[in-house]
């Protein structure tokens, strides 16, 4: 007899509950106004905010740690990776290796912090005459001990190249799955950063954005009895999973060894699916560092204080790209790329 594949259902808000090998995920959804001459928010919106640490929605948006341009000014990381999935809006990236760029509108940035780097992630308001809606997910993926000191690097996955699998059920209702990591129905994702846990086939790391039309049906395939699998139902109304009703804004932990059928309700639904084999090692997190022991965390702080992980090679603490720069990546080796144009 088939068991119920649902293991746990839990409410989600801004920070989502993660399972090994994932460490953290923040869902940023902000309705920013038109940008000023500096691609930032006009000062008239600052009244009543805790500027410098503004994490409360007011007038439809947060400023986070930004003072004019929203976002996250320069800060360090060591021992894990960030995977930043931007469905709306843009991010300006700068790091201590000398790499920088702008990405968004469906792009994904895969950054391996490894032995340590600093970076800034700002949300430029490129539209001067219209609002700047922004939605993104930042997922932290752990690295095993043997890879925590790999050289830091980042890679762009441009949305023009990211596979999307579209299916239609027997009723003609469609489901669209964006394959960020892993594979879906035999369609393989683009390669992640080379030293990623996700680059190892035995990791079975999968990251998928799922969009289901109202009334559509989708089946999650069985993966592994030892993998952790979580659905984050971040937008919609309700659906049934294996016959059990689930409302939006919930995390649904499901058994990765079983198939699980999703039957959507009366509104379009949007989910992020994260799955993978756990890294069976101790996890010690403190601020921006993720290691295997307390002494390693202490060493990370000492190394950062001593070396600044290479320093900050820009004149400005919070640099930015030109308004009309478009989407591009300038890598530490001096090469530059832009997304290819679709035929």
C-alpha positions as CSV (number, residue, x, y, z in Angstrom):
1,X,0.0,0.0,0.0
2,X,1.4,3.4,-1.0
3,X,2.0,5.7,2.0
4,X,1.1,9.4,2.1
5,X,4.2,11.1,0.6
6,X,3.6,14.3,2.7
7,X,5.8,14.3,5.8
8,X,5.3,17.8,7.1
9,X,3.5,21.1,6.3
10,X,4.8,24.3,7.7
11,X,3.9,28.0,7.2
12,X,6.5,30.2,5.4
13,X,7.1,33.9,5.4
14,X,10.3,35.7,4.4
15,X,13.0,33.3,5.6
16,X,12.1,29.7,4.7
17,X,12.9,26.6,6.7
18,X,15.6,24.6,4.9
19,X,16.9,21.0,5.0
20,X,20.4,19.7,4.4
21,X,22.1,20.2,2.0
22,X,20.4,23.6,1.8
23,X,21.1,26.1,4.5
24,X,18.9,29.2,4.0
25,X,16.5,30.7,1.5
26,X,15.0,34.2,1.5
27,X,12.1,35.2,-0.7
28,X,12.4,38.9,-1.7
29,X,9.3,40.3,-3.2
30,X,9.1,44.1,-3.4
31,X,7.1,46.7,-5.3
32,X,9.7,49.4,-5.7
33,X,8.7,52.8,-7.1
34,X,10.3,54.5,-10.1
35,X,14.0,55.0,-9.6
36,X,15.7,58.4,-9.0
37,X,18.8,59.6,-10.8
38,X,21.0,57.2,-8.8
39,X,18.7,54.2,-9.6
40,X,17.6,54.4,-6.0
41,X,14.5,55.2,-3.9
42,X,13.6,58.9,-3.4
43,X,14.3,60.1,0.2
44,X,10.6,60.9,0.6
45,X,10.0,57.1,1.2
46,X,12.5,56.9,4.0
47,X,10.3,58.3,6.8
48,X,9.4,55.6,9.3
49,X,12.0,53.2,8.2
50,X,14.9,51.7,10.1
51,X,17.4,52.8,7.4
52,X,20.4,50.5,7.1
53,X,18.4,47.5,8.4
54,X,14.9,47.8,6.9
55,X,13.2,44.4,6.7
56,X,9.6,45.5,7.3
57,X,7.4,46.0,4.3
58,X,6.3,49.6,4.0
59,X,4.7,51.1,0.9
60,X,5.1,47.7,-0.7
61,X,8.9,47.3,-0.3
62,X,11.9,46.9,2.0
63,X,15.3,48.7,1.7
64,X,17.2,45.8,3.5
65,X,20.7,47.2,4.2
66,X,20.7,49.8,1.4
67,X,20.7,53.5,2.1
68,X,19.4,54.7,-1.3
69,X,19.6,51.7,-3.6
70,X,17.9,48.7,-1.9
71,X,20.0,45.6,-1.3
72,X,23.0,44.2,0.5
73,X,26.2,46.2,0.5
74,X,29.6,44.6,0.7
75,X,29.8,41.6,3.1
76,X,31.9,38.4,3.3
77,X,31.1,34.7,2.9
78,X,33.0,31.4,3.4
79,X,32.3,27.7,3.2
80,X,29.1,27.5,1.0
81,X,27.4,28.8,-2.1
82,X,24.7,31.3,-3.0
83,X,22.3,30.5,-5.8
84,X,20.3,33.7,-6.6
85,X,17.2,33.2,-8.8
86,X,15.7,36.5,-10.0
87,X,12.3,36.3,-11.6
88,X,11.6,40.1,-11.7
89,X,13.9,43.1,-11.5
90,X,17.7,43.3,-11.5
91,X,20.8,42.8,-9.2
92,X,24.1,44.5,-9.5
93,X,26.9,42.2,-8.4
94,X,30.4,43.2,-7.3
95,X,32.9,41.0,-5.6
96,X,36.4,41.1,-4.0
97,X,37.9,39.1,-6.9
98,X,37.2,42.1,-9.3
99,X,34.2,40.4,-10.9
100,X,31.0,42.4,-11.4
101,X,27.8,42.5,-13.5
102,X,24.1,42.9,-13.7
103,X,21.5,40.1,-14.0
104,X,17.8,39.6,-13.6
105,X,14.5,39.0,-15.4
106,X,14.8,35.2,-15.1
107,X,18.6,34.9,-14.7
108,X,20.3,32.8,-12.0
109,X,23.7,33.6,-10.4
110,X,25.7,30.7,-8.9
111,X,28.4,31.9,-6.6
112,X,30.8,29.7,-4.7
113,X,32.3,31.5,-1.8
114,X,34.7,28.7,-1.0
115,X,37.7,29.9,1.0
116,X,36.3,33.4,1.2
117,X,35.2,36.4,-0.7
118,X,33.3,39.6,-0.3
119,X,30.4,40.7,-2.5
120,X,27.7,43.3,-2.8
121,X,24.2,42.6,-4.1
122,X,22.2,45.7,-4.8
123,X,18.8,46.1,-6.5
124,X,19.0,49.0,-8.9
125,X,15.7,50.7,-9.9
126,X,16.4,51.0,-13.6
127,X,13.0,52.3,-14.6
128,X,12.8,56.1,-14.1
129,X,9.2,56.5,-15.2
130,X,7.5,53.4,-14.0
131,X,7.6,51.0,-11.0
132,X,10.4,48.5,-10.4
133,X,8.8,45.3,-9.2
134,X,11.5,42.9,-7.9
135,X,11.2,39.2,-6.9
136,X,14.1,36.9,-6.2
137,X,15.1,33.8,-4.1
138,X,18.5,33.5,-2.6
139,X,19.3,29.9,-1.7
140,X,22.4,28.9,0.3
141,X,23.8,25.5,-0.6
142,X,26.4,23.9,1.7
143,X,29.8,22.6,0.6
144,X,31.3,19.5,2.1
145,X,34.4,19.9,4.2
146,X,36.8,19.0,1.5
147,X,35.5,21.8,-0.7
148,X,35.1,24.6,1.8
149,X,38.4,26.1,0.7
150,X,38.0,25.9,-3.0
151,X,38.8,29.1,-4.9
152,X,35.8,31.5,-4.9
153,X,34.0,31.9,-8.3
154,X,30.7,32.8,-9.8
155,X,28.9,31.7,-12.9
156,X,25.9,33.2,-14.7
157,X,23.0,31.1,-15.9
158,X,21.2,33.4,-18.4
159,X,17.5,32.8,-18.6
160,X,17.7,32.4,-22.4
161,X,19.7,29.2,-21.8
162,X,17.9,27.8,-18.8
163,X,15.8,24.8,-19.8
164,X,12.0,25.0,-19.3
165,X,9.9,21.9,-19.5
166,X,6.3,22.5,-20.5
167,X,3.7,19.7,-20.2
168,X,0.0,19.5,-20.7
169,X,-2.3,17.1,-18.8
170,X,-5.3,15.1,-20.1
171,X,-7.5,18.2,-19.5
172,X,-5.3,20.5,-21.6
173,X,-4.0,22.3,-18.5
174,X,-0.3,23.3,-18.6
175,X,2.6,23.1,-16.1
176,X,5.9,24.8,-16.7
177,X,9.1,23.7,-14.9
178,X,12.2,25.9,-15.0
179,X,15.2,23.5,-14.5
180,X,17.8,25.4,-12.5
181,X,19.7,22.3,-11.1
182,X,19.3,18.6,-11.7
183,X,17.0,17.2,-14.3
184,X,13.3,17.0,-15.1
185,X,11.8,14.5,-17.4
186,X,15.2,13.8,-18.9
187,X,16.0,17.5,-19.5
188,X,19.3,18.4,-17.7
189,X,20.0,21.7,-16.2
190,X,22.9,23.9,-17.2
191,X,26.1,23.0,-15.3
192,X,26.5,24.7,-11.9
193,X,29.7,26.2,-10.7
194,X,32.4,23.6,-11.0
195,X,33.1,23.0,-7.3
196,X,29.5,22.9,-6.3
197,X,27.9,20.0,-4.4
198,X,25.3,20.1,-7.2
199,X,28.1,19.3,-9.7
200,X,28.4,15.8,-8.3
201,X,25.8,13.4,-9.7
202,X,25.5,11.5,-6.4
203,X,24.3,14.8,-4.7
204,X,21.0,14.6,-6.7
205,X,20.6,18.3,-6.1
206,X,17.5,19.7,-7.8
207,X,16.2,23.2,-8.0
208,X,13.0,23.8,-10.0
209,X,10.6,26.7,-10.4
210,X,7.1,25.3,-11.0
211,X,4.2,27.2,-12.5
212,X,0.9,25.4,-12.7
213,X,-2.1,26.7,-14.5
214,X,-5.4,26.6,-12.6
215,X,-6.8,23.1,-12.6
216,X,-3.6,21.5,-13.8
217,X,-1.9,18.3,-12.6
218,X,1.8,17.6,-12.1
219,X,3.6,14.6,-10.8
220,X,6.9,14.8,-8.9
221,X,9.0,11.7,-9.8
222,X,10.5,9.5,-7.2
223,X,14.2,10.4,-6.7
224,X,15.9,8.7,-3.7
225,X,15.0,7.2,-0.3
226,X,17.8,9.3,1.3
227,X,17.3,12.7,-0.4
228,X,15.5,15.6,1.3
229,X,12.7,17.1,-0.8
230,X,10.7,20.3,0.0
231,X,8.1,22.2,-2.0
232,X,7.8,25.9,-1.2
233,X,4.3,27.0,-2.3
234,X,5.0,30.8,-2.4
235,X,2.1,32.1,-4.5
236,X,-1.4,30.9,-5.4
237,X,-4.5,29.8,-3.6
238,X,-4.6,26.1,-2.8
239,X,-3.9,22.7,-4.3
240,X,-4.1,19.1,-3.4
241,X,-0.9,17.0,-2.9
242,X,-1.6,13.3,-2.9
243,X,-5.2,14.2,-2.2
244,X,-4.5,16.4,0.8
245,X,-5.4,20.1,0.5
246,X,-2.6,22.6,1.0
247,X,-2.8,26.4,1.0
248,X,-0.2,28.7,-0.4
249,X,2.5,30.2,1.7
250,X,3.5,26.8,3.1
251,X,6.5,24.5,2.9
252,X,5.6,20.9,2.1
253,X,8.2,18.3,3.0
254,X,7.5,15.2,0.9
255,X,9.1,11.7,0.7
256,X,11.6,11.8,-2.2
257,X,11.3,8.0,-2.6
258,X,7.7,8.3,-3.8
259,X,5.9,10.0,-6.6
260,X,3.7,12.9,-5.4
261,X,0.8,14.2,-7.5
262,X,0.0,17.9,-7.4
263,X,-3.6,18.8,-8.4
264,X,-3.9,22.6,-8.6
265,X,-6.9,24.6,-7.5
266,X,-8.8,27.5,-9.1
267,X,-5.8,29.9,-9.4
268,X,-2.4,29.7,-10.9
269,X,0.2,28.3,-8.5
270,X,3.9,29.0,-8.2
271,X,6.3,26.7,-6.3
272,X,10.1,26.3,-5.7
273,X,11.2,22.7,-5.4
274,X,14.5,22.0,-3.6
275,X,15.8,18.5,-3.2
276,X,19.1,16.8,-2.7
277,X,21.2,14.3,-0.8
278,X,22.3,15.6,2.6
279,X,25.9,16.3,3.3
280,X,26.4,14.1,6.4
281,X,28.8,16.4,8.2
282,X,28.5,18.8,11.2
283,X,27.1,22.2,10.2
284,X,28.2,25.3,12.2
285,X,26.8,28.6,11.0
286,X,27.6,32.0,12.3
287,X,26.6,35.0,10.3
288,X,28.2,34.8,6.9
289,X,30.3,31.7,7.5
290,X,29.4,28.0,7.4
291,X,31.9,25.5,8.6
292,X,32.2,22.2,10.4
293,X,33.4,23.3,13.8
294,X,33.5,26.3,16.1
295,X,37.3,26.6,15.8
296,X,36.8,26.8,12.0
297,X,34.3,29.6,12.5
298,X,36.7,31.5,14.7
299,X,39.4,31.0,12.1
300,X,37.1,32.4,9.4
301,X,36.5,35.6,11.4
302,X,40.2,35.9,12.1
303,X,41.1,35.4,8.5
304,X,38.6,38.0,7.4
305,X,39.9,40.5,9.9
306,X,43.4,39.9,8.8
307,X,43.0,39.7,5.0
308,X,39.5,41.1,4.2
309,X,39.4,38.1,1.8
310,X,41.5,40.1,-0.7
311,X,40.1,43.5,0.1
312,X,37.6,45.6,-1.9
313,X,39.0,46.7,-5.3
314,X,36.4,49.5,-6.0
315,X,36.5,53.1,-5.1
316,X,33.0,53.0,-3.8
317,X,31.8,50.8,-0.9
318,X,28.5,50.4,-2.8
319,X,29.3,50.5,-6.5
320,X,26.7,50.2,-9.2
321,X,26.4,49.8,-12.9
322,X,25.1,52.3,-15.4
323,X,21.4,52.5,-15.9
324,X,21.6,51.3,-19.5
325,X,24.3,48.8,-18.9
326,X,22.0,45.8,-19.7
327,X,22.6,42.3,-18.4
328,X,26.3,41.3,-18.4
329,X,29.0,39.5,-16.4
330,X,32.6,40.7,-16.1
331,X,34.6,37.8,-14.6
332,X,37.7,38.0,-12.5
333,X,39.9,36.9,-15.4
334,X,38.8,39.9,-17.4
335,X,36.5,38.1,-19.8
336,X,33.0,39.5,-20.2
337,X,29.8,37.9,-21.5
338,X,26.3,38.9,-22.2
339,X,23.2,36.7,-22.7
340,X,22.9,35.3,-26.2
341,X,20.0,36.6,-28.4
342,X,17.4,34.0,-29.1
343,X,16.6,33.4,-32.8
